[in-house]
Amino acid sequence: MKKIFLTGFILVLFSCKKETPSKILARDQMKEVLVDLFICKEVALLSKAENSSREDQLIEEEVFKKHHTNKEQFEKSHKYYLKNNESYLDILIKAQNRVKELQSQHKN
């Protein structure tokens, strides 16, 4: 009886669709924030040999403002997605593809 209950519990547990908890950025929004952070920080690195931590902070604040989020929510979302490697890998691949797309548009 215990085995049947345990098997049923495991099936129900894994068959439930995981939904993103509230206060966590949606996957697409997380991707867009990562893309903008990457681009802004790369531009800042190219424009100055030394980038101050205050400049980094200002860059982050502007990106978060653009995406209607904040550092705390981003960090919470980042930790959430890190726990689910498959989701995080998917987000990073999509972000990387978006950066490549923007780079190719810039070259043309």
C-alpha positions as CSV (number, residue, x, y, z in Angstrom):
1,M,0.0,0.0,0.0
2,K,2.8,2.4,0.9
3,K,4.5,1.7,-2.5
4,I,1.2,2.5,-4.4
5,F,0.8,5.7,-2.4
6,L,4.4,6.7,-2.9
7,T,4.2,6.0,-6.7
8,G,1.0,7.9,-7.1
9,F,2.4,10.9,-5.1
10,I,5.6,10.9,-7.3
11,L,3.5,10.8,-10.5
12,V,1.3,13.6,-9.4
13,L,4.3,15.6,-8.3
14,F,6.1,15.3,-11.6
15,S,3.0,15.6,-13.8
16,C,2.1,19.0,-12.4
17,K,3.1,21.8,-14.7
18,K,5.6,24.1,-12.9
19,E,4.4,27.7,-13.0
20,T,6.7,30.6,-12.4
21,P,6.0,32.0,-8.9
22,S,4.8,35.5,-8.5
23,K,7.5,38.2,-8.2
24,I,9.7,36.1,-10.5
25,L,10.4,37.5,-14.0
26,A,8.9,35.6,-16.8
27,R,11.3,33.7,-19.0
28,D,11.1,36.1,-21.9
29,Q,11.5,39.1,-19.6
30,M,14.5,37.5,-17.9
31,K,16.0,37.0,-21.4
32,E,15.5,40.6,-22.4
33,V,17.0,41.9,-19.1
34,L,20.0,39.7,-19.6
35,V,20.5,40.9,-23.2
36,D,20.3,44.5,-22.2
37,L,22.7,44.1,-19.2
38,F,25.2,42.3,-21.5
39,I,25.0,44.9,-24.2
40,C,25.2,47.9,-21.8
41,K,28.1,46.4,-19.9
42,E,30.0,45.6,-23.1
43,V,29.5,49.1,-24.4
44,A,30.7,50.5,-21.0
45,L,33.8,48.2,-21.2
46,L,34.7,49.3,-24.7
47,S,34.2,53.0,-23.9
48,K,36.5,53.0,-20.8
49,A,39.5,50.9,-19.8
50,E,38.3,51.0,-16.2
51,N,34.7,50.8,-15.3
52,S,33.7,51.9,-11.8
53,S,31.3,50.0,-9.7
54,R,29.1,53.1,-9.5
55,E,28.9,53.2,-13.3
56,D,27.9,49.5,-13.3
57,Q,25.3,50.2,-10.7
58,L,23.8,53.0,-12.9
59,I,23.8,50.8,-15.9
60,E,21.9,48.1,-14.0
61,E,19.4,50.6,-12.6
62,E,18.6,51.9,-16.1
63,V,18.2,48.4,-17.5
64,F,15.9,47.4,-14.6
65,K,13.9,50.6,-15.0
66,K,13.4,49.9,-18.7
67,H,12.1,46.4,-17.9
68,H,9.9,47.6,-15.0
69,T,11.8,45.5,-12.5
70,N,14.5,46.1,-9.9
71,K,17.8,44.5,-8.7
72,E,16.1,42.5,-6.0
73,Q,13.5,41.0,-8.3
74,F,16.2,40.2,-10.9
75,E,18.4,38.5,-8.3
76,K,15.5,36.5,-7.0
77,S,14.5,35.5,-10.5
78,H,18.1,34.6,-11.3
79,K,18.3,32.3,-8.3
80,Y,15.0,30.7,-9.2
81,Y,16.1,30.0,-12.8
82,L,19.5,28.7,-11.6
83,K,17.8,26.0,-9.7
84,N,16.2,24.8,-12.9
85,N,19.2,24.3,-15.2
86,E,17.1,23.4,-18.2
87,S,15.0,26.6,-18.0
88,Y,18.1,28.8,-17.3
89,L,20.0,27.2,-20.2
90,D,17.1,27.9,-22.5
91,I,17.0,31.5,-21.3
92,L,20.7,32.0,-21.9
93,I,20.6,30.4,-25.3
94,K,17.7,32.7,-26.3
95,A,19.6,35.7,-24.9
96,Q,22.7,34.8,-26.8
97,N,20.8,34.4,-30.0
98,R,19.2,37.8,-29.5
99,V,22.6,39.4,-28.9
100,K,23.9,37.8,-32.1
101,E,20.8,39.1,-34.0
102,L,21.3,42.6,-32.7
103,Q,25.0,42.4,-33.6
104,S,24.3,41.4,-37.2
105,Q,21.7,44.2,-37.5
106,H,24.3,46.6,-36.3
107,K,26.8,45.4,-38.9
108,N,24.4,46.0,-41.8
